[in-house]
Amino acid sequence: MMASVTYRDPLEAARARIAALEDLLDSQRFTGGSGGEGDDREALRQARAALAEERAAHEERLGEARERERALEEELERTRGELVEERARRQAEVSLLRTKLEEAERAVQNHTSLLEAEQTIQRAQSEAESARLRQELAQRDTLVRELREEIRTHLEGDLREVRAYYEARVRAVGTELAEQGSRARKLESSLEQARRALDSLPAPDVRDREGLVEREVARRKVAVGEAELERARARIERLERELERITAAEATLARRPR
């Protein structure tokens, strides 16, 4: 009598039953003994039939199991391919997002640097403009005082004092005119250097934050230099007109009787 054993795998159970039947065929009962020969043959026939049925069922289940295994392997391979494609697609998306993020960070850095440079330049321009206005106010105050002194000299002084006043004014205006001319020449030289420096810079690249800031600073230097030179030339023109006026006044005095 076969021992009762529990198998988890149906194929293993089938193999065990086949092995038990084979053992039964090889047992003493079918190779000899005291029983009837007819009973033995019938039992042998039944055993062989059962064995054939077990083998057929086993082969059928084995075929089904192999078919399921093949289908599962195909499904697994297809799933692996899909996972590989999905991973590649996600990696491409991540790479693209990382590139966009880096570009956005560079853009923010560039804008921040340009804003800081712009603020620094604007402060410098504001300070320069404030200094220019203070200088113009001081020059106008000086001009008003000089005109008042000129009027007072004409009203209160004699001819020699008036002549002496105009001679002093000619020397003062001539000195300042020479100073302004020298300043204008220095500004022209500095402006020319700033323009050459700006022209020598490489073509602007939005990815080069320092290069953009350097180009903007150089451009502003040129703009500031041009404004300074324009103011210096305007001052020279005013001094030249003042000198012409004083010279004309001296000529008028020269024609007056002593």
SEKOLMAR-761518 format. One record per residue: chain; x, y, z of N, C-alpha, C in turn. Coordinates in Angstrom, 1 decimal, padded with zeros to 4 digits, always signed. Atoms other than C-alpha are relative to their C-alpha. Layout:
R unit n.east n.north   n.up ca.east ca.north  ca.up c.east c.north   c.up
R    A      X       Y      Z       X        Y      Z      X       Y      Z
...
END
This chain:
R unit n.east n.north   n.up ca.east ca.north  ca.up c.east c.north   c.up
R    A +000.9  -001.2 +000.0  +000.0   +000.0 +000.0 +000.9  +001.2 +000.0
R    A -000.9  -001.2 +000.1  +001.5   +003.4 -001.0 -000.3  +001.0 +001.1
R    A +000.1  -000.9 -001.1  +002.2   +005.9 +001.7 -000.7  +001.3 -000.5
R    A +000.7  -001.2 +000.4  +000.1   +009.1 +001.7 +000.9  +001.2 +000.2
R    A -000.9  -001.2 +000.0  +002.3   +012.1 +000.8 -000.7  +001.1 -000.7
R    A +000.6  -001.2 +000.6  +001.1   +015.6 +000.1 +001.1  +000.8 -000.8
R    A -000.9  -000.7 +000.9  +002.8   +017.4 -002.9 -000.6  +001.4 -000.4
R    A +000.5  -001.4 +000.4  +002.5   +021.1 -003.6 -000.1  +000.1 -001.5
R    A +000.0  -000.1 +001.4  +003.3   +020.7 -007.3 -000.8  -001.1 -000.6
R    A +000.7  +001.2 +000.6  +000.7   +018.6 -009.3 +000.9  -000.8 -000.9
R    A -000.9  +000.8 +000.8  +003.5   +017.5 -011.6 +000.8  -000.9 +000.8
R    A -000.8  +000.9 -000.9  +005.5   +016.2 -008.7 -000.9  -001.1 +000.5
R    A +000.9  +001.1 -000.5  +002.4   +014.3 -007.5 -000.2  -001.0 -001.1
R    A +000.2  +000.9 +001.1  +001.9   +012.8 -011.0 +001.2  -000.9 -000.1
R    A -001.2  +000.8 +000.1  +005.5   +011.7 -011.1 +000.1  -001.0 +001.1
R    A +000.0  +000.9 -001.1  +005.2   +010.2 -007.7 -001.0  -001.2 -000.2
R    A +000.9  +001.1 +000.2  +002.1   +008.2 -008.7 +000.5  -001.0 -001.1
R    A -000.6  +000.8 +001.1  +003.8   +007.0 -011.9 +001.0  -000.9 +000.6
R    A -001.1  +000.8 -000.6  +006.8   +005.9 -009.9 -000.6  -001.1 +000.9
R    A +000.7  +001.0 -000.9  +004.5   +004.1 -007.4 -000.6  -001.2 -000.8
R    A +000.6  +001.1 +000.9  +002.7   +002.2 -010.2 +001.1  -000.8 -000.6
R    A -001.1  +000.8 +000.6  +006.0   +001.2 -011.8 +000.6  -000.9 +001.1
R    A -000.4  +000.9 -001.1  +007.1   -000.1 -008.4 -000.9  -001.2 +000.2
R    A +001.0  +001.1 -000.1  +003.9   -002.0 -008.2 +000.1  -001.1 -001.0
R    A -000.2  +001.0 +001.0  +004.5   -003.6 -011.5 +001.2  -000.9 +000.2
R    A -001.2  +000.7 -000.3  +007.9   -004.7 -010.4 -000.1  -000.8 +001.3
R    A +000.1  +000.6 -001.3  +006.6   -006.1 -007.1 -000.1  -001.5 -000.2
R    A +000.1  +001.5 +000.0  +006.5   -009.8 -006.2 -001.4  -000.5 -000.4
R    A +001.4  +000.4 +000.3  +002.7   -009.9 -006.7 -000.2  -000.4 -001.4
R    A +000.2  +000.2 +001.5  +003.0   -009.8 -010.5 +001.1  -000.8 -000.6
R    A -001.1  +000.8 +000.5  +006.2   -011.8 -010.8 -000.1  -001.4 +000.6
R    A +000.1  +001.3 -000.5  +005.1   -014.8 -008.8 -000.9  +000.0 +001.3
R    A +000.8  +000.0 -001.3  +003.1   -015.9 -005.7 -001.1  -001.1 -000.1
R    A +001.0  +001.1 -000.1  +000.2   -018.2 -004.7 -001.3  +000.4 -000.6
R    A +001.4  -000.4 +000.5  -002.7   -016.1 -006.2 -000.3  -000.6 -001.4
R    A +000.4  +000.5 +001.3  -004.6   -017.0 -009.4 +000.7  +000.8 -001.1
R    A -000.7  -000.7 +001.1  -002.9   -016.2 -012.7 -001.0  +000.9 -000.7
R    A +000.9  -000.9 +000.6  -006.1   -014.7 -014.1 -000.2  +001.3 +000.7
R    A +000.1  -001.2 -000.8  -006.5   -012.3 -011.2 +001.3  +000.9 -000.2
R    A -001.3  -000.8 +000.1  -002.8   -011.3 -011.6 +000.0  +000.7 -001.3
R    A +000.0  -000.6 +001.3  -003.2   -010.7 -015.3 -000.9  +001.2 -000.1
R    A +001.0  -001.1 +000.0  -006.3   -008.5 -014.8 +000.6  +001.1 +000.8
R    A -000.6  -001.1 -000.8  -004.6   -006.6 -012.0 +001.2  +000.7 -000.8
R    A -001.1  -000.6 +000.7  -001.5   -006.1 -014.2 -000.6  +000.8 -001.2
R    A +000.6  -000.8 +001.1  -003.7   -004.9 -017.1 -000.5  +001.3 +000.5
R    A +000.5  -001.2 -000.6  -005.5   -002.5 -014.9 +001.1  +001.0 +000.5
R    A -001.1  -000.8 -000.5  -002.2   -001.3 -013.4 +000.6  +000.7 -001.2
R    A -000.6  -000.6 +001.2  -000.8   -000.8 -016.9 -000.9  +001.1 -000.6
R    A +000.9  -001.0 +000.5  -003.9   +001.0 -018.0 +000.0  +001.3 +000.9
R    A -000.1  -001.2 -000.9  -003.8   +003.3 -014.9 +001.3  +000.7 -000.2
R    A -001.3  -000.7 +000.2  -000.1   +003.9 -015.5 -000.1  +000.8 -001.3
R    A +000.1  -000.7 +001.3  -000.9   +004.8 -019.2 -000.8  +001.3 +000.2
R    A +000.8  -001.2 -000.2  -003.6   +007.2 -018.1 +000.7  +001.0 +000.8
R    A -000.7  -001.0 -000.8  -001.4   +008.8 -015.5 +001.1  +000.6 -000.8
R    A -001.1  -000.6 +000.9  +001.4   +009.2 -018.1 -000.6  +001.0 -000.9
R    A +000.6  -000.9 +001.0  -001.0   +010.7 -020.6 -000.5  +001.3 +000.7
R    A +000.4  -001.2 -000.8  -002.5   +013.1 -017.9 +001.2  +000.8 +000.3
R    A -001.2  -000.7 -000.4  +001.0   +013.9 -016.8 +000.6  +000.8 -001.2
R    A -000.5  -000.7 +001.2  +002.2   +014.7 -020.3 -000.9  +001.2 -000.4
R    A +000.9  -001.1 +000.3  -000.9   +016.8 -020.9 +000.2  +001.2 +000.9
R    A -000.2  -001.1 -001.0  -000.4   +018.8 -017.7 +001.4  +000.6 -000.2
R    A -001.3  -000.5 +000.2  +003.3   +019.0 -018.5 +000.0  +000.9 -001.2
R    A +000.1  -000.9 +001.2  +002.5   +020.4 -022.0 -000.7  +001.3 +000.3
R    A +000.7  -001.3 -000.4  +000.1   +022.9 -020.5 +000.9  +000.9 +000.8
R    A -000.9  -000.8 -000.8  +002.6   +023.9 -017.9 +001.1  +000.6 -000.8
R    A -001.1  -000.6 +000.8  +005.3   +024.4 -020.5 -000.6  +001.1 -000.9
R    A +000.6  -001.1 +000.8  +002.9   +026.4 -022.7 -000.2  +001.3 +000.9
R    A +000.2  -001.2 -000.9  +002.0   +028.6 -019.7 +001.4  +000.6 +000.4
R    A -001.3  -000.5 -000.2  +005.7   +028.9 -018.9 +000.5  +000.9 -001.1
R    A -000.5  -000.7 +001.2  +006.5   +029.9 -022.5 -000.8  +001.4 -000.1
R    A +000.8  -001.3 +000.1  +003.6   +032.5 -022.4 +000.4  +001.0 +001.1
R    A -000.5  -000.9 -001.0  +004.8   +033.8 -019.1 +001.4  +000.6 -000.3
R    A -001.4  -000.5 +000.4  +008.4   +034.1 -020.4 -000.2  +001.1 -001.0
R    A +000.2  -001.0 +001.0  +007.1   +036.0 -023.4 -000.6  +001.3 +000.6
R    A +000.6  -001.2 -000.7  +005.0   +038.3 -021.2 +001.1  +000.7 +000.8
R    A -001.1  -000.6 -000.8  +008.0   +038.8 -018.9 +001.0  +000.7 -000.9
R    A -001.0  -000.7 +000.9  +010.3   +039.6 -021.9 -000.6  +001.3 -000.5
R    A +000.7  -001.2 +000.5  +007.7   +042.0 -023.3 -000.1  +001.1 +001.1
R    A +000.0  -000.9 -001.1  +007.3   +043.6 -019.9 +001.4  +000.7 +000.3
R    A -001.4  -000.6 -000.2  +011.1   +044.0 -019.5 +000.3  +001.0 -001.1
R    A -000.2  -000.9 +001.1  +011.2   +045.6 -023.0 -000.7  +001.3 +000.3
R    A +000.7  -001.2 -000.3  +008.5   +048.0 -022.0 +000.6  +000.8 +001.2
R    A -000.6  -000.7 -001.1  +010.2   +048.8 -018.7 +001.3  +000.7 -000.5
R    A -001.2  -000.6 +000.5  +013.5   +049.4 -020.6 -000.4  +001.3 -000.8
R    A +000.4  -001.2 +000.8  +011.7   +051.8 -023.0 -000.5  +001.1 +000.9
R    A +000.6  -001.0 -000.9  +009.8   +053.5 -020.2 +001.2  +000.7 +000.8
R    A -001.1  -000.5 -000.8  +013.1   +053.9 -018.2 +000.8  +001.0 -000.9
R    A -000.7  -000.9 +000.9  +014.8   +055.4 -021.3 -000.8  +001.3 -000.2
R    A +000.8  -001.2 +000.2  +011.9   +057.7 -021.9 +000.0  +000.9 +001.3
R    A -000.1  -000.8 -001.2  +011.9   +058.8 -018.2 +001.3  +000.7 +000.1
R    A -001.3  -000.5 -000.1  +015.6   +059.3 -018.3 +000.2  +001.2 -001.0
R    A -000.1  -001.1 +000.9  +015.3   +061.5 -021.4 -000.8  +001.2 +000.5
R    A +000.8  -001.1 -000.6  +012.5   +063.5 -019.7 +000.8  +000.7 +001.1
R    A -000.7  -000.5 -001.1  +014.6   +063.9 -016.6 +001.2  +000.9 -000.5
R    A -001.1  -000.8 +000.5  +017.6   +065.0 -018.7 -000.4  +001.3 -000.6
R    A +000.5  -001.2 +000.6  +015.5   +067.5 -020.6 -000.4  +001.0 +001.1
R    A +000.4  -000.9 -001.1  +014.0   +068.9 -017.4 +001.2  +000.5 +000.7
R    A -001.2  -000.5 -000.7  +017.5   +069.1 -015.8 +000.6  +001.1 -000.9
R    A -000.6  -001.0 +000.9  +018.7   +071.0 -018.9 -000.8  +001.3 +000.1
R    A +000.8  -001.2 -000.1  +015.8   +073.4 -018.7 +000.2  +000.7 +001.3
R    A -000.2  -000.5 -001.3  +016.3   +073.8 -015.0 +001.3  +000.8 +000.0
R    A -001.3  -000.6 +000.0  +020.0   +074.6 -015.5 -000.1  +001.3 -000.8
R    A +000.1  -001.2 +000.8  +019.1   +077.1 -018.3 -000.8  +001.1 +000.8
R    A +000.8  -001.0 -000.8  +016.5   +078.7 -016.0 +000.9  +000.6 +001.1
R    A -000.8  -000.5 -001.1  +019.0   +078.9 -013.2 +001.1  +001.0 -000.5
R    A -001.0  -000.9 +000.6  +021.6   +080.5 -015.5 -000.7  +001.3 -000.4
R    A +000.7  -001.2 +000.4  +019.0   +082.9 -016.8 -000.3  +000.9 +001.2
R    A +000.2  -000.8 -001.3  +018.1   +083.9 -013.2 +001.3  +000.6 +000.5
R    A -001.3  -000.6 -000.4  +021.8   +084.4 -012.4 +000.4  +001.1 -000.9
R    A -000.4  -001.0 +000.9  +022.3   +086.4 -015.5 -000.9  +001.3 +000.3
R    A +000.8  -001.1 -000.3  +019.3   +088.6 -014.8 +000.3  +000.7 +001.3
R    A -000.4  -000.6 -001.3  +020.4   +089.0 -011.2 +001.2  +000.8 -000.1
R    A -001.3  -000.8 +000.2  +023.9   +090.0 -012.2 -000.2  +001.2 -000.8
R    A +000.3  -001.2 +000.8  +022.6   +092.3 -014.8 -000.8  +001.1 +000.8
R    A +000.7  -001.0 -000.9  +020.2   +093.9 -012.3 +000.9  +000.6 +001.0
R    A -001.0  -000.6 -000.9  +023.0   +094.3 -009.8 +000.9  +001.0 -000.7
R    A -000.9  -000.9 +000.8  +025.2   +095.8 -012.5 -000.8  +001.3 -000.3
R    A +000.8  -001.1 +000.3  +022.3   +098.0 -013.6 -000.2  +001.0 +001.2
R    A +000.2  -000.8 -001.2  +021.7   +099.2 -010.1 +001.3  +000.8 +000.4
R    A -001.3  -000.6 -000.3  +025.4   +099.9 -009.5 +000.2  +001.2 -001.0
R    A -000.2  -001.0 +001.0  +025.6   +101.8 -012.8 -000.9  +001.2 +000.2
R    A +001.0  -001.1 -000.2  +022.4   +103.8 -012.1 +000.4  +000.8 +001.2
R    A -000.4  -000.7 -001.1  +023.7   +104.7 -008.7 +001.2  +000.9 -000.3
R    A -001.1  -000.8 +000.4  +027.0   +105.9 -010.2 -000.5  +001.1 -000.9
R    A +000.5  -001.1 +000.9  +025.1   +107.8 -012.9 -000.8  +001.1 +000.8
R    A +000.7  -001.0 -000.8  +022.9   +109.4 -010.3 +000.9  +000.9 +000.8
R    A -001.0  -000.8 -000.7  +025.8   +110.4 -008.2 +000.8  +001.0 -000.9
R    A -000.7  -000.9 +000.9  +027.6   +111.8 -011.3 -000.9  +001.1 -000.4
R    A +001.0  -001.1 +000.3  +024.4   +113.7 -012.3 -000.2  +001.0 +001.1
R    A +000.2  -000.9 -001.2  +024.0   +115.0 -008.8 +001.3  +000.9 +000.1
R    A -001.2  -000.8 -000.1  +027.7   +116.2 -008.8 +000.0  +001.0 -001.1
R    A +000.0  -001.0 +001.1  +027.2   +117.8 -012.2 -001.0  +001.1 +000.2
R    A +001.0  -001.1 -000.3  +024.1   +119.7 -011.1 +000.6  +000.9 +001.1
R    A -000.6  -000.8 -001.0  +025.9   +120.8 -008.0 +001.1  +000.9 -000.6
R    A -001.0  -000.8 +000.7  +028.8   +121.9 -010.2 -000.6  +001.2 -000.8
R    A +000.6  -001.0 +000.8  +026.5   +123.8 -012.5 -000.6  +001.1 +000.9
R    A +000.5  -001.0 -000.9  +024.8   +125.5 -009.6 +001.1  +000.9 +000.6
R    A -001.1  -000.8 -000.5  +028.1   +126.5 -008.2 +000.5  +001.0 -001.0
R    A -000.5  -000.8 +001.1  +029.2   +127.8 -011.6 -001.0  +001.2 -000.2
R    A +000.9  -001.1 +000.2  +026.0   +129.8 -011.9 +000.0  +001.0 +001.1
R    A -000.1  -000.9 -001.2  +026.3   +131.2 -008.4 +001.2  +000.9 -000.2
R    A -001.2  -000.7 +000.2  +029.8   +132.2 -009.3 -000.2  +001.1 -001.1
R    A +000.3  -000.9 +001.1  +028.6   +133.8 -012.6 -000.8  +001.2 +000.5
R    A +000.9  -001.1 -000.5  +025.9   +135.7 -010.8 +000.8  +001.0 +000.9
R    A -000.9  -000.8 -000.8  +028.5   +137.0 -008.3 +000.9  +000.9 -000.8
R    A -000.9  -000.8 +000.9  +030.8   +138.0 -011.1 -000.7  +001.1 -000.7
R    A +000.8  -001.0 +000.7  +028.1   +139.8 -013.0 -000.4  +001.1 +001.0
R    A +000.3  -001.0 -001.0  +027.1   +141.6 -009.8 +001.2  +000.9 +000.3
R    A -001.2  -000.7 -000.2  +030.7   +142.5 -009.2 +000.3  +000.9 -001.2
R    A -000.2  -000.8 +001.2  +031.0   +143.7 -012.8 -000.9  +001.2 +000.0
R    A +000.9  -001.2 +000.0  +027.9   +145.9 -012.5 +000.4  +001.0 +001.1
R    A -000.4  -000.9 -001.1  +029.1   +147.3 -009.1 +001.2  +000.8 -000.5
R    A -001.2  -000.6 +000.5  +032.5   +148.0 -010.7 -000.4  +001.1 -001.0
R    A +000.4  -001.0 +001.0  +030.8   +149.8 -013.6 -000.7  +001.2 +000.7
R    A +000.7  -001.1 -000.6  +028.6   +151.8 -011.3 +000.8  +000.8 +001.0
R    A -000.7  -000.7 -001.1  +031.0   +152.7 -008.5 +001.5  +000.3 -000.4
R    A -001.4  -000.2 +000.2  +034.5   +152.4 -009.9 +000.3  +000.9 -001.2
R    A -000.4  -000.9 +001.1  +036.4   +154.6 -012.3 +000.5  -000.9 -001.1
R    A -000.3  +000.7 +001.2  +037.7   +153.6 -015.7 +001.2  -001.0 +000.2
R    A -001.2  +000.9 -000.3  +041.0   +152.1 -014.4 -000.5  -001.3 +000.7
R    A +000.5  +001.2 -000.7  +039.1   +149.8 -012.0 -000.8  -000.9 -000.9
R    A +000.8  +000.9 +000.9  +036.8   +148.6 -014.7 +000.9  -000.8 -000.9
R    A -001.0  +000.7 +000.8  +039.8   +147.9 -017.0 +000.7  -001.1 +000.8
R    A -000.7  +001.0 -000.8  +041.5   +146.0 -014.2 -000.9  -001.2 +000.3
R    A +001.0  +001.1 -000.2  +038.4   +144.0 -013.5 -000.1  -000.9 -001.2
R    A +000.1  +000.8 +001.2  +038.1   +142.9 -017.1 +001.3  -000.7 -000.3
R    A -001.3  +000.7 +000.2  +041.8   +142.1 -017.3 +000.1  -001.3 +000.9
R    A +000.0  +001.2 -001.0  +041.4   +139.8 -014.2 -000.9  -001.1 -000.5
R    A +001.0  +001.0 +000.5  +038.3   +138.2 -015.7 +000.5  -000.7 -001.3
R    A -000.6  +000.7 +001.2  +040.1   +137.5 -019.0 +001.0  -001.0 +000.4
R    A -000.9  +001.0 -000.5  +042.9   +135.8 -017.1 -000.7  -001.2 +000.6
R    A +000.8  +001.1 -000.7  +040.4   +133.7 -015.0 -000.7  -000.8 -001.0
R    A +000.7  +000.8 +001.0  +038.3   +132.7 -018.0 +001.0  -000.7 -000.9
R    A -001.0  +000.7 +000.9  +041.4   +131.9 -020.1 +000.6  -001.2 +000.7
R    A -000.6  +001.2 -000.7  +042.8   +129.7 -017.3 -001.0  -001.1 +000.1
R    A +001.0  +001.1 +000.0  +039.5   +127.8 -016.9 -000.2  -000.6 -001.4
R    A +000.2  +000.5 +001.3  +039.2   +127.6 -020.6 +001.1  -001.0 -000.4
R    A -001.1  +001.0 +000.2  +042.6   +125.9 -020.8 -000.2  -001.3 +000.7
R    A +000.3  +001.2 -000.8  +041.7   +123.6 -018.0 -001.1  -000.9 -000.6
R    A +001.1  +000.7 +000.6  +038.5   +122.6 -019.7 +000.4  -000.7 -001.3
R    A -000.5  +000.6 +001.3  +040.2   +122.0 -023.0 +000.9  -001.2 +000.3
R    A -000.8  +001.2 -000.4  +042.8   +119.7 -021.3 -000.9  -001.1 +000.5
R    A +000.9  +001.0 -000.4  +039.9   +117.9 -019.6 -000.7  -000.7 -001.1
R    A +000.7  +000.5 +001.2  +038.1   +117.5 -022.9 +000.9  -001.0 -000.7
R    A -000.9  +000.9 +000.7  +041.1   +116.0 -024.5 +000.2  -001.3 +000.7
R    A -000.2  +001.2 -000.8  +041.6   +113.5 -021.7 -001.3  -000.9 -000.1
R    A +001.2  +000.7 +000.1  +037.9   +112.6 -021.9 -000.1  -000.7 -001.4
R    A +000.0  +000.6 +001.4  +038.2   +112.0 -025.7 +000.9  -001.2 +000.0
R    A -000.9  +001.2 +000.0  +041.2   +109.7 -025.1 -000.6  -001.2 +000.8
R    A +000.6  +001.0 -000.7  +039.4   +107.8 -022.4 -001.2  -000.6 -000.7
R    A +001.1  +000.5 +000.7  +036.3   +107.5 -024.5 +000.4  -000.9 -001.1
R    A -000.5  +000.8 +001.1  +038.2   +106.2 -027.4 +000.5  -001.4 +000.5
R    A -000.4  +001.3 -000.6  +039.8   +103.5 -025.2 -001.2  -000.8 +000.4
R    A +001.2  +000.7 -000.4  +036.4   +102.6 -023.8 -000.7  -000.6 -001.2
R    A +000.6  +000.5 +001.2  +035.0   +102.2 -027.3 +000.8  -001.2 -000.6
R    A -000.8  +001.1 +000.5  +037.9   +100.0 -028.4 -000.2  -001.2 +000.9
R    A +000.3  +001.1 -000.9  +037.4   +097.9 -025.3 -001.3  -000.7 -000.2
R    A +001.4  +000.5 +000.3  +033.7   +097.5 -026.1 +000.0  -000.8 -001.3
R    A -000.1  +000.6 +001.3  +034.5   +096.6 -029.7 +000.8  -001.4 +000.0
R    A -000.9  +001.2 -000.1  +037.1   +094.0 -028.6 -000.7  -001.2 +000.7
R    A +000.7  +001.1 -000.7  +034.6   +092.0 -026.5 -000.6  -001.0 -001.0
R    A +000.6  +001.0 +000.8  +033.3   +088.7 -027.9 -001.5  +000.3 -000.2
R    A +001.5  -000.1 +000.2  +029.8   +088.4 -029.3 -000.8  -000.4 +001.3
R    A +000.7  +000.4 -001.2  +027.2   +088.3 -026.5 -000.6  -001.4 +000.0
R    A +000.5  +001.3 -000.2  +026.2   +084.9 -025.2 -000.8  +000.0 +001.2
R    A +000.9  +000.0 -001.2  +023.2   +084.5 -022.9 +000.4  -000.9 +001.1
R    A -000.4  +001.0 -001.0  +024.9   +081.6 -021.2 +001.2  +000.5 +000.8
R    A -001.2  -000.5 -000.6  +028.0   +083.7 -020.3 -000.5  +001.2 +000.9
R    A +000.5  -001.1 -000.9  +026.8   +085.7 -017.2 +001.0  +001.1 +000.2
R    A -001.0  -001.0 -000.2  +030.1   +087.4 -016.6 +000.3  +000.8 -001.2
R    A -000.2  -000.7 +001.2  +030.5   +088.3 -020.2 -001.1  +001.0 -000.3
R    A +001.1  -000.9 +000.1  +027.1   +089.9 -020.3 +000.1  +001.2 +000.9
R    A -000.2  -001.1 -001.0  +027.8   +092.0 -017.2 +001.2  +000.8 -000.5
R    A -001.1  -000.8 +000.5  +031.2   +093.0 -018.6 -000.4  +000.9 -001.2
R    A +000.4  -000.8 +001.2  +029.7   +094.1 -021.9 -000.9  +001.1 +000.4
R    A +000.9  -001.1 -000.5  +026.9   +096.1 -020.1 +000.8  +001.1 +000.7
R    A -000.8  -001.0 -000.7  +029.5   +097.8 -017.9 +000.8  +000.8 -001.0
R    A -000.8  -000.7 +001.0  +031.7   +098.6 -020.9 -000.9  +001.0 -000.8
R    A +000.9  -000.9 +000.7  +028.7   +100.0 -022.8 -000.4  +001.2 +000.8
R    A +000.3  -001.2 -000.9  +027.7   +102.2 -019.8 +001.2  +000.9 +000.1
R    A -001.1  -000.9 -000.1  +031.2   +103.5 -019.5 +000.1  +000.9 -001.3
R    A +000.0  -000.8 +001.2  +031.1   +104.6 -023.1 -001.1  +001.1 +000.0
R    A +001.1  -001.0 -000.1  +027.7   +106.3 -022.5 +000.3  +001.1 +001.0
R    A -000.4  -001.0 -001.0  +029.0   +108.0 -019.4 +001.1  +001.0 -000.5
R    A -001.0  -000.9 +000.6  +032.1   +109.2 -021.2 -000.5  +000.9 -001.0
R    A +000.6  -000.9 +001.0  +030.1   +110.6 -024.1 -000.7  +001.1 +000.7
R    A +000.7  -001.0 -000.7  +027.9   +112.5 -021.6 +001.0  +001.0 +000.6
R    A -001.0  -000.9 -000.7  +030.9   +113.9 -019.7 +000.7  +000.9 -001.1
R    A -000.7  -000.7 +001.1  +032.6   +114.9 -023.0 -001.0  +001.1 -000.5
R    A +001.0  -001.0 +000.4  +029.4   +116.7 -024.1 -000.1  +001.1 +000.9
R    A +000.1  -001.1 -001.0  +029.2   +118.6 -020.9 +001.3  +000.9 +000.0
R    A -001.3  -000.8 +000.1  +032.9   +119.6 -021.1 +000.0  +000.9 -001.2
R    A +000.0  -000.9 +001.2  +032.4   +120.9 -024.6 -001.0  +001.1 +000.1
R    A +001.0  -001.1 -000.2  +029.3   +122.8 -023.6 +000.6  +001.1 +000.9
R    A -000.7  -001.0 -000.9  +031.3   +124.4 -020.8 +001.0  +000.8 -000.7
R    A -001.0  -000.7 +000.8  +034.1   +125.3 -023.2 -000.7  +001.1 -000.9
R    A +000.7  -001.0 +000.8  +031.5   +127.0 -025.5 -000.5  +001.2 +000.8
R    A +000.4  -001.1 -000.8  +030.1   +129.0 -022.6 +001.2  +000.9 +000.4
R    A -001.2  -000.8 -000.3  +033.6   +130.1 -021.6 +000.5  +000.8 -001.2
R    A -000.4  -000.8 +001.2  +034.4   +131.1 -025.1 -000.9  +001.2 -000.3
R    A +000.9  -001.1 +000.1  +031.3   +133.2 -025.3 +000.2  +001.1 +001.0
R    A -000.3  -001.0 -001.0  +032.2   +134.8 -022.0 +001.2  +000.7 -000.3
R    A -001.3  -000.7 +000.4  +035.7   +135.5 -023.2 -000.3  +001.0 -001.1
R    A +000.3  -001.0 +001.1  +034.3   +137.1 -026.4 -000.8  +001.2 +000.6
R    A +000.7  -001.1 -000.6  +031.9   +139.2 -024.3 +000.9  +001.0 +000.8
R    A -000.9  -000.8 -000.8  +034.7   +140.4 -022.0 +000.9  +000.8 -001.0
R    A -000.9  -000.7 +001.0  +037.0   +141.1 -025.0 -000.8  +001.2 -000.6
R    A +000.8  -001.0 +000.6  +034.2   +143.1 -026.6 -000.2  +001.2 +001.0
R    A +000.1  -001.0 -001.0  +033.7   +145.0 -023.3 +001.3  +000.8 +000.1
R    A -001.3  -000.7 -000.1  +037.4   +145.8 -023.1 +000.2  +000.9 -001.3
R    A -000.1  -000.8 +001.2  +037.3   +147.0 -026.7 -000.9  +001.3 +000.1
R    A +000.9  -001.2 -000.1  +034.4   +149.3 -025.9 +000.6  +001.0 +001.0
R    A -000.7  -000.8 -001.0  +036.3   +150.6 -022.8 +001.2  +000.8 -000.7
R    A -001.1  -000.6 +000.6  +039.3   +151.3 -025.0 -000.3  +001.2 -000.8
R    A +000.4  -001.2 +000.8  +037.3   +153.6 -027.2 -000.5  +001.1 +000.8
R    A +000.5  -001.1 -000.8  +036.0   +155.6 -024.3 +001.2  +001.0 +000.3
R    A -001.1  -001.0 -000.4  +037.9   +158.8 -023.5 +000.5  -000.2 +001.4
R    A -000.6  +000.2 -001.3  +040.2   +158.6 -020.6 -000.3  +001.2 +000.9
END
